[in-house]
């Protein structure tokens, strides 16, 4: 298959229907199931129902500012992604190319389970935009490295902030779900993976490649040997492409990463402020960090269905359940569904525009 055929196969607009159907069904179920639940009015502390709260809800100036803040966070997130892409691409991508690449990259992520992601397709996208293969691979690897570094650093910093404000990092009453254990396992995996990428790209790529090859000769891991061998070979290619990059490039790209991921998480905080007069921001950020790890095990594209249902479970003891079903739906409308539609709209014209480059 040519690169164009592989991209068309991976990003087929028809694949939008499954996550869209799952997400809409989950949102409908969540709203229908919660409307008559007894909740506490966050303003008065009295018992009421979600239906009554929504009927009595009055839009305020705070709501307008908060909604505007959420929209700004979405725009800032994508703009920072574009800036990072241009930095790592050494200026070879113009703004139009960076925009298309980010939209299609997010589209690929939205169409695949979270643990799979859209990195493999991203390499093809950047290559078709005119980046050399080595630079395309390096850009994707370094992007993943910086994303994981941000997460690794954000967890302890946020945990300290949550403790300082008297909150709890993990949700209470999580039932049969061993949330803390799953989080620890996921966090440990990310630390190991990030360390391997860091050593592979910056320190000793050939040694990391040999080490992985030795590890995956072990019988229990042998089934993944070919995939890991291809991944480690890409790691060496990325290291060769990044050799000689100055600290300024790394600092600028990491700065854009911090901005983009901070905006990603703050979107939910802003949406909560639409309905709640006060929000424990550190605790909400902490719960998002925990939930992000847990959603990685979701088998559905882009965690469709799981994310909508999980949000009230993770935030219920922080804000109360009032309005959370509505917030969950709005949160996905801001952070997930737009990329399904934008990707499907951008793909045809992008394939036509990049035909000569690819």
C-alpha positions in Angstrom: 0.0 0.0 0.0 1.1 3.6 -0.7 1.3 6.1 2.1 -1.9 7.7 0.8 -3.7 4.4 0.8 -2.5 3.7 4.3 -3.7 7.1 5.5 -7.0 6.7 3.8 -7.5 3.3 5.4 -6.5 4.5 8.9 -8.5 7.8 8.7 -11.5 6.6 6.8 -14.4 9.1 7.5 -16.7 6.0 7.8 -14.8 5.1 11.0 -16.3 8.2 12.6 -19.6 6.5 12.9 -18.6 4.0 15.6 -17.1 6.5 18.2 -19.8 9.0 17.4 -22.6 6.4 18.0 -20.9 5.2 21.3 -20.4 8.7 22.5 -23.9 9.9 21.7 -25.4 6.8 23.3 -23.3 7.2 26.4 -24.2 10.9 26.7 -27.9 10.1 26.2 -27.8 7.3 28.8 -25.8 9.5 31.3 -28.2 12.4 31.1 -31.4 10.2 31.1 -30.1 8.2 34.1 -29.1 11.2 36.2 -31.9 13.7 35.7 -34.0 12.4 38.6 -31.1 11.4 40.9 -31.2 13.1 44.3 -28.2 15.5 44.5 -27.1 18.4 46.7 -27.6 22.0 45.4 -24.1 23.4 45.3 -25.4 26.9 46.1 -27.8 26.1 49.0 -26.7 22.7 50.2 -30.3 21.4 50.0 -31.3 18.1 48.4 -32.9 18.4 45.0 -32.6 16.6 41.6 -30.5 17.3 38.5 -33.7 18.0 36.6 -34.8 20.7 39.0 -31.3 22.2 39.1 -31.2 22.6 35.4 -34.8 24.1 35.3 -33.8 26.7 37.9 -30.3 27.3 36.5 -29.6 31.0 35.7 -26.9 32.0 33.3 -24.5 34.5 34.8 -21.5 36.6 33.9 -19.3 33.9 35.5 -20.8 31.3 33.2 -20.0 33.4 30.2 -16.5 34.0 31.2 -16.0 30.3 32.1 -17.4 29.1 28.8 -15.2 31.6 27.0 -12.2 30.4 29.0 -13.0 26.8 28.0 -13.1 27.8 24.3 -9.8 29.7 24.7 -8.2 26.6 26.3 -9.2 24.5 23.3 -7.7 27.0 20.9 -4.6 27.5 23.0 -4.0 23.8 23.2 -4.1 23.3 19.4 -2.1 26.5 18.8 0.6 25.3 21.1 0.6 21.9 19.4 1.1 23.7 16.1 4.0 25.8 17.5 5.7 22.7 18.8 5.3 20.9 15.5 6.9 23.8 13.6 9.8 23.9 16.2 10.5 20.2 15.9 10.1 20.3 12.1 12.8 23.0 12.0 10.5 25.4 10.3 9.8 23.2 7.3 6.1 23.2 8.1 4.2 26.4 7.5 1.2 27.3 9.6 -1.3 25.7 7.2 0.7 22.4 7.2 1.0 22.5 11.0 -2.7 23.0 11.4 -3.7 20.2 9.0 -1.1 17.8 10.6 -2.5 18.5 14.1 -6.1 18.1 13.0 -5.4 14.8 11.3 -3.1 13.6 14.2 -6.0 14.3 16.7 -8.4 12.6 14.2 -6.2 9.5 14.2 -6.1 9.5 18.0 -9.9 9.9 18.1 -10.4 6.9 15.9 -8.2 4.5 17.9 -8.2 3.2 21.5 -6.2 5.5 23.8 -3.4 3.0 24.3 -2.8 2.7 20.6 -2.9 6.4 19.7 -2.2 8.0 16.4 1.6 8.0 16.3 2.0 5.6 13.5 -0.3 7.6 11.2 1.3 10.8 12.4 4.6 9.7 10.8 2.9 9.2 7.5 1.1 12.6 7.8 4.4 14.5 8.5 6.2 12.6 5.7 3.4 13.5 3.2 3.7 17.2 4.3 7.2 17.1 3.0 9.3 16.3 6.1 12.1 13.8 5.5 11.4 10.3 7.0 14.0 10.7 9.7 12.7 14.1 10.8 9.1 12.8 10.7 10.0 9.9 13.0 12.0 12.1 15.3 9.2 14.6 15.6 6.7 12.0 16.6 9.1 10.4 19.1 10.1 13.6 20.7 6.5 14.8 20.8 5.6 11.6 22.7 8.7 12.0 25.0 7.7 15.6 25.9 4.0 14.6 26.5 5.1 11.9 28.9 7.7 14.1 30.6 5.0 16.6 31.3 2.7 14.0 32.7 5.5 12.5 34.9 6.3 15.9 36.4 2.7 17.1 36.6 1.6 14.1 38.8 3.8 14.8 41.9 3.4 18.6 41.6 -0.4 18.3 41.4 -0.4 15.7 44.2 1.4 18.2 46.5 -1.0 21.0 45.5 -4.0 18.7 46.3 -2.6 17.8 49.7 -1.8 21.4 50.5 -5.5 22.4 49.8 -6.8 19.5 51.9 -8.1 17.4 48.9 -7.8 13.8 47.9 -5.8 12.7 44.9 -7.8 9.5 44.3 -11.6 9.3 44.1 -13.4 8.0 47.2 -15.8 5.1 46.9 -14.4 3.7 43.7 -16.0 0.3 44.4 -14.4 -2.7 42.9 -12.1 -0.6 40.7 -8.5 -0.6 42.2 -7.9 2.9 41.0 -4.8 3.6 43.0 -3.2 0.2 41.9 -4.1 0.7 38.2 -2.8 4.3 38.4 0.5 3.1 39.9 1.0 0.5 37.3 0.2 2.9 34.5 2.4 5.6 35.9 5.3 3.1 36.3 4.9 2.0 32.7 5.0 5.6 31.5 8.2 6.2 33.5 9.9 3.2 32.0 8.7 4.0 28.5 9.8 7.6 28.8 13.2 6.6 30.2 13.8 4.3 27.2 12.8 7.0 24.7 15.0 9.5 26.5 18.0 7.2 26.5 17.3 6.1 23.0 17.0 9.6 21.5 19.6 11.4 23.5 22.1 9.0 25.0 22.7 5.5 23.6 20.2 4.5 20.9 22.1 1.4 19.8 22.4 0.1 23.4 18.7 0.6 24.0 18.0 -1.2 20.8 20.2 -4.1 21.8 18.7 -4.2 25.3 15.1 -4.3 23.9 16.1 -7.1 21.5 17.5 -9.1 24.4 14.4 -8.5 26.6 12.0 -9.6 23.9 13.8 -12.8 23.2 12.3 -14.0 26.5 9.5 -16.4 25.7 6.6 -14.5 27.5 7.5 -11.4 25.5 8.4 -13.0 22.2 5.0 -12.4 20.6 5.7 -8.6 20.6 9.3 -8.9 19.4 8.7 -7.8 15.8 6.7 -4.7 16.8 9.3 -3.7 19.4 12.1 -4.3 16.9 10.4 -1.9 14.4 9.8 0.6 17.3 13.5 0.5 18.4 14.7 0.9 14.8 12.5 4.1 14.6 14.1 5.2 17.9 17.6 5.0 16.3 16.3 6.9 13.2 14.9 9.6 15.6 18.2 9.8 17.4 20.1 10.4 14.2 17.7 13.1 13.1 17.8 14.9 16.5 21.6 14.8 16.8 23.0 18.3 17.1 19.8 19.9 18.2 20.6 22.7 20.6 19.1 23.2 24.0 17.0 26.1 22.8 15.0 23.8 20.5 14.3 21.5 23.4 13.4 24.3 25.7 11.0 25.9 23.2 9.3 22.6 22.3 8.9 21.7 26.0 7.5 25.1 26.7 4.9 24.6 24.0 4.2 21.2 25.5 3.5 22.7 29.0 1.1 25.2 27.5 -0.8 22.7 25.4 -1.3 20.1 28.1 -2.1 22.7 30.8 -4.8 24.1 28.5 -6.1 20.6 27.8 -6.7 19.9 31.5 -7.9 23.4 32.4 -10.7 23.1 29.8 -12.6 20.9 32.3 -12.0 23.4 35.2 -13.5 26.2 33.1 -16.5 24.1 32.2 -17.1 23.3 35.9 -17.1 27.1 36.6 -20.0 27.5 34.2 -22.2 25.8 36.8 -20.3 25.9 40.1 -19.5 29.1 41.9 -16.3 27.7 43.3 -14.2 24.8 42.0 -11.3 23.0 43.9 -9.0 23.4 40.9 -6.0 21.4 42.2 -8.2 18.4 43.1 -9.9 18.5 39.7 -6.6 18.6 38.0 -5.4 15.7 40.1 -8.5 13.6 39.2 -8.0 14.3 35.5 -4.4 13.0 35.8 -5.6 9.8 37.4 -8.5 9.4 35.0 -6.2 9.9 32.0 -4.2 6.8 33.0 -7.4 4.7 33.7 -8.9 5.6 30.3 -5.8 4.2 28.6 -7.3 0.7 29.1 -10.5 1.6 27.3 -11.0 -0.5 24.2 -13.2 2.0 22.4 -11.9 4.7 19.9 -10.8 7.8 21.8 -12.3 6.2 25.0 -15.8 7.0 23.6 -18.4 6.1 26.1 -16.0 5.4 28.9 -14.8 9.0 29.3 -18.4 10.4 29.6 -19.4 7.8 32.2 -16.1 8.0 34.1 -16.1 11.7 34.7 -18.9 11.8 37.4 -17.3 8.8 39.1 -14.0 10.6 39.4 -15.3 14.0 40.4 -18.5 13.2 42.3 -16.8 13.4 45.7 -15.0 16.6 44.8 -17.8 18.8 43.4 -20.9 16.8 44.2 -22.9 15.1 41.4 -25.0 18.2 40.6 -24.6 19.2 37.0 -21.8 16.6 36.4 -23.7 14.7 33.7 -24.1 17.9 31.7 -20.5 18.9 32.3 -19.3 15.5 31.1 -21.2 15.9 27.8 -19.9 19.5 27.4 -16.4 18.4 28.1 -16.5 15.8 25.3 -18.1 18.3 23.0 -15.2 20.6 23.5 -12.3 18.1 23.6 -13.2 15.0 21.5 -16.1 15.3 19.0 -14.8 18.4 17.2 -11.8 16.4 16.0 -14.0 13.7 14.5 -15.7 16.2 12.3 -12.7 18.4 11.6 -10.6 15.4 10.6 -13.2 14.0 8.3 -13.6 17.5 6.6 -9.9 18.2 6.3 -8.8 14.8 5.1 -10.0 14.9 1.4 -8.6 18.4 0.6 -5.4 17.6 2.5 -4.8 14.5 0.5 -5.3 16.5 -2.7 -3.0 19.3 -1.6 -0.2 17.1 -0.5 -0.3 14.7 -3.5 2.9 16.2 -5.0 4.7 16.3 -1.6 3.8 12.6 -0.9 
